[in-house]
């Protein structure tokens, strides 16, 4: 049996589900795009090819091997994008929560059923249908659970709005002892530079008391101020609109002092090193074209 344990984003990682780019399927049509960044690359003819994405994920896998992390991969479904495991489920404490994802993506959950079968069934939950919540919007920080959402009355018109207020309430009910704080995110169907698809596109903790943040990703300045007060301005690395677009906040921590990052994130990686982090740089720029990066490709199961 897998004894799940995830209380924050940065404690030493022991087991993880890493997505897969094998047999990823043909380049989607413009109508099939789930987000504005993918659409942009489909239209420009620069959408990533499978071979490059497989190489990038293998580089990520090698880092996990280096740190002796147990890695599970989804079973292969032909012609199907299975890179972003973060969307399909997430662990809080010792509970595995299955996400109600976009209906087209349900098979992605079936592909990790063999992992779910190793968890105590009493610790696996699936929210009711009207509850929308994806792992990219759920950020753990010990006693806190930060959740990205979209409070606009036009929620249903946005395929980029992935977590609703029912989702926030569901987590509050499930974890009454945690401080659950939701953040209203800026959404755009057309301009990727103004679309915070998930909370991890504009904020993520690193280490024990630091974080990466994009101020304009929050619809309400008060939400941004809340995090600044909690972490302290000097502990936050502020990214630019362009760095947000390239997913600088979507790095992944293997330990409090080890961060996996994209090799082109020069400014961020230098800052992390100045703060005393070991930065494991890998190429991930092709996968980034689908508006997802390192955190999006992982589903942590056990941290110390």
Helices and strands as residue ranges (DSSP letters): E 13-18, G 30-32, H 36-44, H 50-66, E 70-73, G 85-87, E 89-92, E 95-98, G 103-105, H 107-110, H 113-116, G 121-123, E 124-126, G 135-137, E 138-141, E 144-149, G 155-157, H 165-174, E 179-184, G 192-194, G 199-201, E 203-206, E 210-213, G 215-217, H 221-231, G 233-235, E 236-238, H 241-245, E 252-255, E 258-262, H 266-274, E 278-282, G 287-290, G 295-297, E 298-303
